[in-house]
Amino acid sequence: MALILGLTFAFQIPFASKAEAASDPLGLKAKSAILVDFNSGQILYEKDADHVYPPASMTKIMTEYLVMQALHSKKLTWDTPVSISDYTYKISQNRSFSNVPLKKDYHYTVRELYEAMAIYSANGATIALAEKVGGTEKHFVDLMNKTAKKFGMQSAEYINSTGLENVDLGSDAPYGGKDASNQLSAKDLAKLAYHIIKDYPDALEISKIPLKQFTAGVDSPIQMVNWNYMLPGFGANMAKFTYEGVDGLKTGHTDLADYCFTGTVNRNGHRLISVVMGTPSDPQRFEQTRALFDYGYNQFTEKTLAKKNQRIKGTQKSVAVHDGKQDRVPLAFGKTYKAAVLNGESSALTYKVVLDRSKLNKDGNLEAPVKKGETVGYAEVTPKGGNHYGYIYHSNNKVPVIAAEQVERNNWFVRMIKGIGAFFASIFSWIAGLF
């Protein structure tokens, strides 16, 4: 429960209006797309981002997330051995898919299979990891959908761990009819990318590897070339795709999905997340992503709106304290908040303080003692005037509000005197009401 105090301040921070959004300033050659400022959670651009399409191998981002979750929870280690089922073996031998051939009589490590999945998009390796984490791929898919629901991926429907279409999996498909495929929106994928970067940033240490040899269980090494051509580290022939700072995440392609890419780039601590779906060719998915990244870096500047421990100003700069040595306690921001600001434009940004009702008494006051730095609510940042693309999550524009000072509780004598005073005041008020 929360109490809104209606605290409003104006900052000159611009957002795109609905009219600007509708005009599609980038004119992307993609069925859908989205660009997110990772640090603030702002959506800087979107095109049909809620429409559902097959994600192809971008499906594997969820598989990567769940393997990382198992690693961080100590259910797996990088050296945990993984055996190969008949189903996994059969898929891994199909070199018309992205694959490294696996053997049934060989135990691979989680790291070997994860690298094959994240770098080379190996489908057999992906299924092997899904079976290791979930017991069966079907149970793993249940976990994928459960996690998608937890992340607010409202349109997501997973039917397998790889992104292959059921027509390719045949009778081994865990869910769905013979022509079914996974279904996700660009916004769903942006949310998933946001979580894997936020929760398990070490995943980027593998997704950014441009080239690596797969040596496990093979007679001669297999050169795994990352399908993400925007990564630094490729030869001169790939220079036209390279974008400095790119370190992930996952490409995808099937006949149904066309060419897709969920990308992320970090320049001097300013990270962007992008998704393009349904581009017409392999080069185009990177060219459209470049257009998004250029737009994010060239048209926006990351600026600090509020600093940690900065005092809040205005009519609601403090909150009343009951039984405290001070009657009120000043408020401050509990963390630094940054936003991407459109260059050369301005529009007012407002925010309101929302107090945590569990911290308040029946009169809406804090009870002494109040500790310095104690969280008492949050400030909700909203644009003043026009609309904008919003945030990837509603919580992204909420900044914790803390008590800026400590307020000790009055001693028993002062509390008694105040209580007597309040008692007689109530009697006089009652008597006055009789006349």
Protein Blocks (a to p, Z undefined) as FASTA:
>chain_A
ZZdehiacddddddddfklmmnopnopabfbdcdddfknopafbdchklbccdekjmlmm
mmmmmmmmmmmnopacfklccdddfklmmmmmmmkbccddddfkbccdfklmmmmmmmno
paklmmmmmmmmnopamlmmmmmmmmmmmnopakbccfbfnopafklnmmmlmgdcfkbc
cdddfklmmmmmmmmmmmmmmlmmmmmpmbdcdfehpabdcddddfblkbghiafklmmm
pcghiabfbdcddfklmpaddddddeehiacddddehiabfklmmmmmmmmmmmmmmmpc
cddfbdghiacedjklbccdehiabfbdcdddfbdcdddddehiacdddddddddfklpc
fkopacddddehiafbdcddddehiadebjfbfklmpccdddfbdcddddfklmmmmmmm
mmmmmmmmmmmmmZZ
